[in-house]
Amino acid sequence: MESAKPPIWIRVLPRLKQDKFYMELHRRQKAVEMHDHAFLELTYILEGEVEHTLDGQTSRLCRGDYLIVDYGSRHAYSAVGAEGYDNLDCLFLPELLDPVLKGTESLRALLEHYLLHFNVQALHQNPAHMVFHDDTGRILELLERIRTEAETRAAGYTEIVRCYLIEILILTVRRMDTAQIASTGQSISNYLSAYVAEHYMENLTLRELAVTLNYSLPYISKRFKEDTGISFVHYLQSYRIMQACRLLSSTKKTVAEITELVGYRDVKFFSALFKRTVGLSPAEFRRQKEK
């Protein structure tokens, strides 16, 4: 049953109002009760897994995931596993970025500010309901720099924090922009199919693409199979074999060279996959086409 006591963040409000931001590191947390708050909250998962319930929707977060909770949203955390989870919280007010934003109580309004120049209204998803993944570690690096500035409080620390936070928001906006590409004018499956056509020679995984598009792996996998009738792995393999057939028929490149050109590193694996798919080995296929 939900507790009636005030939110635990009520204790940080005086500091938040004074500095316009507040950082706190949490270790081995088990749970945070359902609450709302009058500020923006960037939460970054450092270790462990956690179930996060936001405005009635529950998702699982793991190391490297982060999100920005909007004004008025209600959310709660619950650790997955007895060891708990570690996370870094960055609370901030919009006026930290620009004094003219004082009184703004919306993540959308903040992202559309002239410092960021992003048309959030064009998004199909609410940015405050999206989960992002810090695959490069850059977001964590910037958060740690903010944390250091908050602890040392050297001259000009507020301006430096402002710059770091703007960089975090811009990098996050890029993620949203990529997700928007997949949802404007084409379905997720069409986007993935087009991506395969351009990048089949690279080391592609659906997990990485799901992270880029800010969708869960199970969701994006299910959508692709529903739309195409086959799994993403099967589609990628079929496309690569098709390109291999083209190269075997039209070039003098060796099987080893073609293996790499279509995205594989193991010639034996490629040859076995080719024979299983086509019914002939690469060499047999080439000889047949030369007749």
Sequence and secondary structure as in RCSB ss.txt:
>XXXX:A:sequence
MESAKPPIWIRVLPRLKQDKFYMELHRRQKAVEMHDHAFLELTYILEGEVEHTLDGQTSRLCRGDYLIVDYGSRH
AYSAVGAEGYDNLDCLFLPELLDPVLKGTESLRALLEHYLLHFNVQALHQNPAHMVFHDDTGRILELLERIRTEA
ETRAAGYTEIVRCYLIEILILTVRRMDTAQIASTGQSISNYLSAYVAEHYMENLTLRELAVTLNYSLPYISKRFK
EDTGISFVHYLQSYRIMQACRLLSSTKKTVAEITELVGYRDVKFFSALFKRTVGLSPAEFRRQKEK
>XXXX:A:secstr
    S  GGGGGHHHHHHHSEEEEEEEEE EEEEE  SSEEEEEEEESEEEEEETTEEEEE TTEEEEE TT  E
EEEEESTT EEEEEEEE GGGT GGGTT   HHHHHTSTTT   GGG SS GGG  EE SSSHHHHHHHHHHHHH
HH  TTHHHHHHHHHHHHHHHHHHHHHHHHHHHSSS HHHHHHHHHHHHTTS   HHHHHHHHT  HHHHHHHHH
HHHSS HHHHHHHHHHHHHHHHHHH    HHHHHHHTT S HHHHHHHHHHHHSS HHHHHHHHH 
